[in-house]
């Protein structure tokens, strides 16, 4: 099958969906791989490496798209200008976040292209090797602590020096998913004293297994109750130098964990790193890609942390893509077996129609009609 790797055009995006190593794997599998010129430059992967791996270079996006085939991207062609040139013979793969942003899927369906969203990879053992959310969250959690350590006006580890003892910084991580656990691990490596919180009892055990203390609500209290959460978290935040928030719900707004009142209780010079800003953020003061100074507390909401380590992030993403391609393509044909949990969970558009039930419901909630979802092209 013809497989194209396109240049990412989103501002600040430095990753690429295919690396020279992944291209070599796909070529060895018998696929024709086309790479848009400059696709890997931001990740330190020049065009010459792709040519050596067996790829054909395309001078521009229309040439890369061609008349059909599989299109691999990070963000996916959600914007109208990126969807130009797509047709019924194209299969596109990317991070569309379609339940949260369903409207672009209507436009994509209208092109006739088949679309698989990487946000919808099921969390199952079979699908682990294709789970880009987990692989990229690993990079985000790592980068979050590096950025926080750089911005913090003090050192992370405890040091005993001729000038006296420097106490360790205190880090609190809210949300023990992949990004949160990686943040815990990284903060521990830098020598901070770390505590973590999650509403799931099993996640508290994972926090402790990373060498951090778990923050628990009062016995018998409902951990989902915002007042209960505030009572448990406010005194911990007041003592913290860095707070990392990484609580997300697939396809829904990020839960509010930190209010302005709770930030008021924090010390000047401390920092909040909100990793959930794409869906509204866990802190009420967070603004996407802006630095907010609230009474001396810095609140950051970066949206491009994965691009902070573009080489590693791209390699992990591309490895996930190779595994996905091998799952979806059999004997040079795309297989979309409705009984296949992985393919059926990811399929968003086909035949000119939005077909994923959760995306259809999101369109209905947003006021979309059946006609808007597409009736064929």
Buried (B, 14 or more C-beta within 10 A) or exposed (E): BBBBBBBBEBEEBBBBBBBBBBBBBBBEBEBBBBBBBBBBEBBEBEBEBBBEBBBBBBEEBEBBBBEBBBBBBBBBBBBEEBBEBBEBEBBBBBBBBBBBBBBBBBBBBBBBBBBBBBBBBBEEEEBBBBBBBBBBBBBBBBBBBBBBBEEBEEBBBEEEEEEEEBEBBBBBBBBBBBBBBBBBBBBBEBBBBBBBBBBEEEBBEBBEEBEBBBBEBEEEBEBEEEEBBBEBBBEBBEBBBBBBBBBBEEBEEBBBBBBEEBBEBBEEEBBBBBBBBBBBBBBBBBBEEEEBEBEEBBBBBBBBBBBBBBBBBBBBBBBBBBBBBBBBBEEEEBEBEEEBEBBBBBBBBBBBBBBBEBBBEBBBEEEBEEEBBBEEE
